[in-house]
Structure formats: C-alpha cells, structure tokens
Amino acid sequence: MYRGSGFLLEHDYTVHLPVIDQLLAPRFALLWEREFGASDNDRDLMRVILEAIEAIREAYRPLAKARLATPLLVTKIILGSFGCLPAVDEFFLWGFRDASFQYSDLNGKFIELVLNFCRENLNDFRREQTWIERDRPVRYPLMKLVDMHFHQSGYELDRKAKENRLSPGPSQTSSRAKGK
C-alpha cells in the first residue's frame, strides 16, 4: 500500500483517522451489519457502498494533493472494514478479466458484476466458509472469498506467464540441439 508513487508514504498512521471517522458514521451501519452477497436484496446496499467509496476518497482528498485515493486503497479499506468488496489489486484484476469480466473503474457496474458472481456461486462460497470455519476460528465474509478466488486465479496466470518466459521457446531448443 505504501508505494513511492502514492501519497500515503508522506504521512504517518494519523492519515487514516478521517477515514475511520467516516466509516463509523451511522449511514454505513448496514454495511457493518449485513454480509454483502448473502441475500437476494443486497442490491439495496449498492448505493451505500458507493457512498462509502466516495466518503473514503473525500477523507483522503485534502492529503492526496488533488489526486484521488486509488481504487486499490479504497477497496482494501472496504474489504478490511466492511468486508463488502474485493480488493482490486493486480492479481485480482487479472483473474477477474480472465473470467471474462470487465473492469474499468470502481463504480456501480463493477459492484453489480461482483455481486452477481457471488450470488451465482453462493453455494460454493458457503461451503468454503464452512470449511474454513471448521479448520480455523475465523469466518471470512463472502466478498473476501470472492477476493481470494480471483486473486488466486490472477496469481496463477502470472506464475504461468513467468514460467513460459523462462522456459526455452522452440527456436531456442532447436538451436541447442544443433550445437550438440
């Protein structure tokens, strides 16, 4: 999170206090109380999630010197606090796009895609929740499992791409064979 190109590196931990104040606002109480993705009527929460995204961006705006808080920062905060969105890091996005989903921005369309994916695979995610809870004393929210699913897919794509770059191509193999 503290990349050289980001504004957070220029501040100490108190940079996050305005964000915490925002997240504790009563208007976000539903996000603390409900598990996004668990219910047929979770579309009702999309407006509140979009408001939380904007509130986080606004809280950082005075410190970001006119730059917006990145979608990665915002979604990491939302995942870590409310558990209602996956974090849109590089591996997540690779996995998400590889599954034929489009991502252009942290907006209602993205939230709807993630919610639909979760709802379509709810039984699988519930089984995973149960398995993890049985093995460890922790309950991951559904969106954390969605995050883990696409992150792992993206990680595996990256690993395979790196392996392919390291392994010799057909022309390299044939030229080695000629030299023997």
N, C-alpha and C positions, 0 to 999 in steps of 0.2 A: 504494500500500500504506500510506503514512503519512497516513492521513486524520485529521482533527481529532477524530473520534469514537473512534478506535482507541487502544489503549494503547501501540502502538509509538512514537508520536510523543514519548512521555515518556521514551524511553530512547535510548542510543547503540547502535552496532553490537554491543556485547557481549551485548545481549539475546538474540541468536541463538546464542550459544555452547552453551547447554544443548541446543538443538535439534540442532546439529551432532553433539554427543556421542551423542545418541540415534540419529541416522541412521547413525552409524558402528558401531553395535552389531552383533555377529555375527548376531543373529536377523533382521536385514534384508539379509543378504548376497545372498539370492536376488533381491531387488529390484534390486541393482546388476548382477547377472549376466544376468538374463533380460529380454527385451523383452515386456512385458505386451501381450497381444493377438495375439501371433505364433503361439501354439501352442494346440492343442485342449485341452490340460490346464492352461491358465492359470487356471482356476477354483481350482486349488490355491493360487494366490498371493493370492486374495481375503482370506483370513484374515490373511496377513502385511501386506497393505495396510491393512486395518482396524486392526491393531496399530500400524502406523506413524502412522496418523491420530491414534490415541489417545496415542501417545508424543509427538507434536508438541504436541498440546493440553496434555498434562501438563507438558511442558517450559516452556510459557508461563504455565501456571496461576498460579505464585507472583507473576508480574509483572502479570497481567491483572486483578488485584483482583476475583477471583471471576467474571470474565467469561471465556467460552471464546474461544479463538482462533477466528476466523471460518472458515467453510468456504473462503472465498476465500484467506485467508492460508495455510491448511493445504494446499489443493490447489496453490497456486503453489509452495510449498516442495516438495511431492511431484513436481510436474511438472519443476521446475528441478533436482531432485537425482536421483530415480529414473526420471523420465520415464514413470511408470506410471498417471497420471490426468490428465485435462484440468483446467485451472483454471476453476473455476465463477464466472467474472466475469459481469457483467450481460449482455454481448453473447452469451457462450456460452449462458447460460440462456435467452435469448430464442430463439436458434437451436435449441436442444435442444427446447424446448417447442413451437416452431413445427413441428418434425418429429414431433410427437405423442408425445414422451417426457415423462414426469412426473418432476419433481424436487421433493422435499420436504426432503431432508436428505442430508448426506454420510454414506451408510450402504451396507450390502451391496447393497441393491436398486439404488441408483444405480450402483455399481461393476459390477454384473451387466448393467445396461442398456448402459453404455458398452462393456463387453467384448463383448456380443452384437452391437452396432452395428459395432464394429471387425472382428469375425470375419466378419460378413455382407458387409462391404465390403473385406475384406483385399486382394483383387487390385487394387482401385483405389488403396488406400493404398500398396501395394508399388510400383505404377507411379509414384506421386508421389514416394516415397522415392528411387527410381532416378533420376527426372528431376531432383530437387533435388540429389542427389549428383553427377550429371553436370555440372550447371551451377555448383555451388559445392562447396567442400571441407567439407561438413557432412552429417551423417546425422541426420535428425530421427527420434526414436522414433515408433512408431505412435500413441501417445496424444498426442503433440504435433500430429500431423496431424489427429487427431480434434478436438483443441482448436481448431486453426486452421479446420477445416471449420465447426464450429458457431459459432465466434466470428465468422467472416466472414458467415455466414447472419444472425446477430443484428445485426451491424453494418449489413448491407444493409436489414434490416427497419427499423432505427432511421432510416437515411437516408431511406427511402421515407416513413416516417411524418412526418419533418420536412419533406420536400418537399410532402407533402399538406397540412400545416398552413400552409405558406407560400403555396401556390397558392390563388387565389380559388375559393370554392365557387360553385355555380350561382346562388344568390341574389345574391351579390356581382357576378357577371358581368352578370346581367340588369339590376341597378340601375345599373351603369356604362353599359350600352348605352342605358338610358332617358335618362341625362343628356347624351348626345351629340346 
